[in-house]
Amino acid sequence: MSRLKYAAGIVSLALALVAFSTVSISMALVANGSWDDYKQPYKPNLPPVPLLDGVAPLGNHVVLVVIDGARPDIVEEADTPNIDWIRENGTWFNNAQCFTPSVSAPGAATIGTGAKSSISGVTSNLLELNGDIGIDNIFKIVNETETTAVAGSSEWMNLYGDWISVNKTIEGETLDMDEVIGEYAVSLIELYKPKLLLVHLYDTDHAGHKYGGAASDEYKQQITGADEEIGKIIQALNNSGILEETLFIVTSDHGFLDKGGHGGWEDDVLHILLTMRGPYVKHLEVDEEVFQDQIATTVSFFLGYRLPTGLTGGILFDVFDVDEEGKAMYQISLAEIKYKQFQWFAEQFNVKEQYEDTNSTLGQNVTSAKQLFVQGEYSEAFSSAEVIEDDCENLIKTVWEEKHSKEISSRLQMVSLIYVAALVPTIIIAFVFRRKIDWAIFSTAILGAIGYLVGFWTAFFASGWYFSISLWASPEEYISGAMSFIVAGLSVSGLAIGLTAKWTLNEKNRRGKIVLAALLGLVLVVIVNMIYISFYWVKWNYTLDWYFPEGRAWGDFSSSIFMLAQNAFVSVLSAISPVVALITSRMVTKLSKKPKP
Ligand SMILES: [Zn+2]
C-alpha cells in the first residue's frame, strides 16, 4: 500500500516537472519570438527639418567602409598599411563605441540613421524590413538627388534598399567574400562615382565566430585581408579622380571578445574601429568617447545635406577644420530636431498638456538661436543650440522613464494578483492536510533544491560565465555550457539528499522517499526560477518594449531567457538527481555498517 503511495507521488511530481517545463519552453519561445518580430511602436519618423540656409559641402563623395566585428586594438596590431595611411592623414578615434545589442544589423541601423536601436527598432539580425527601415536615414537623404551604392552583404538592402540606387550584394552567409566585395566596390566607383558608397566587408566577423574569437590568428588575418580591399578602393577613387574630394571613413558595427563572440556590453565588444580622412579633416588622435550614432550626422554635415530626423547623436565637428558659421547652422538643426522629437514623444505618451509651458519656452529658445545666427553671432548661436539640445534630450529621457514606470506598475499589479491566486489555495490545502504532509520528505527536498542552486551557480561562475550573449562564439557553445551547469547542479542536489537521507528520512521505504524528495526538490527549483522570471516579465513584459535595448537591459533580458532554458533542461535531465541520491545513500549506509577493525 505504502509503495503504491510513493509511486503515485513520484508520478505526480514528474508530471508537475513536465508541466512546468512546458510552460517554460513556451515562455522562452514567446520571449525570443517577440525579440525577432519586434516592431518599435514609437518610431519617430519626423518630416525633414531643412537647414536654415544653403551650405557649401566640404566635399562631393563619402565612402563608408564597415569591417564587420573589427576591434580597434587588433586592427592596430594587424598588418594594415592602408588603414594606417588613413590614420596618418586623418583622424583616428581611440574611444569610439557602439550600443547594445552589439550585433550587426542594429549596428548597421545606427550607422545609417544616426539613431540608437531603441529608436530605430532594429534590435536583431532577423528582422525582415524589405528595404525600408521605416525611419529617416542618410541613404534616403542623399538619394533624393544623388546616387547611393552598396557593396557587401544584403543586410544593407534589407534596411535601406528603397534608397539605394545601385548595389552589388551577396545573399546569406557566404564565407571568404571580402575579395569579391572589394571588386564590387571598385566597379561601382568606376561606373557610377556614387555620392555615398557603403562597403560592408564581413569575413573578419565570420572568422571570429568560426575560430572562437578575436584572439585567433584567422581573425587578425581577415583584418589584413579587409585592409587590402580598402587599398584597392582607395586606388579606384584615385584613378577616378575623386579621392581628394572624398570623405573616406572606416568603421566597424561592433567589436569582439578574445574568446567568444559579441552582442553584450563588454568593453571589447562595444569598442569599434573609427577613422576618417578627407578634405578639411584634421590630423588628430581623439581620446574622448564618441558613438556610432554620430557617423550618419557627420556624413550629412560633410556633404551639406539636412540631418536625419531620428538622430540620437551629435556631429563630429572637431574632426573638421571649418568656420563657425556651418557648425552653428548644423547645431541649430540638431537642436530643432531634438525639440521636434520631444514634442512627438510627448504627444505619443499623452503628456503634451503637462509639458505645455516647457514646450513653448523651448520653441522660443529655438527661434532666438536662429535669430542669433541670422545676426551673424555664430558662436553664441552654437552654444545656445547646444543648451536646447541637452534640455530636449533630458526631457525625452524623462517622458520615457515616466511611461516605463507606469507600465511596470500595471504589470506588477497583475503579477501580484496571480501570486495571491496561487498562494491562497496552496496554503488552505496545506493546512487541511497538515497531518498527512511528510515533513521529513519536504525538508529533504528543500535541502536538494539548495544543493541544486549551489551546484549550478558555482559551476556557472567558476566557468567565467555571466549574463551576456557575447560569451558564446556559437549557439552550440551555449547549449553545451548550459547543460553541463545543470548536470553539476543535479549531481550536487542528489549528493546532498543521499548524504543526509540516513538522518532525515526513516528506514521504512527510504528509497521511495529519496526519489520523492529529489523530484520535489527539482519542482521547487523550477518554482524559484519562475518567480525570478516573473520579475523580468514585470520589467520587460517579455516583449522588447520601446525602451529596449539600453545598456545593461540587454543582459537582463538574456538572463531571463537563460533561466527559461534552464527550467526545460532541468526537467529533461531530472532523473540524474534521484539516481545520484540513491547511489550516495546506499554508499553511506554500507560504509556506516562496516564493522570496526
Ligand atoms: Zn557584425
Residues whose N, C-alpha, C, O or C-beta is under 5 A from the ligand:
A	BS01	ZN	D68 G69 V103 S104 D205 D253
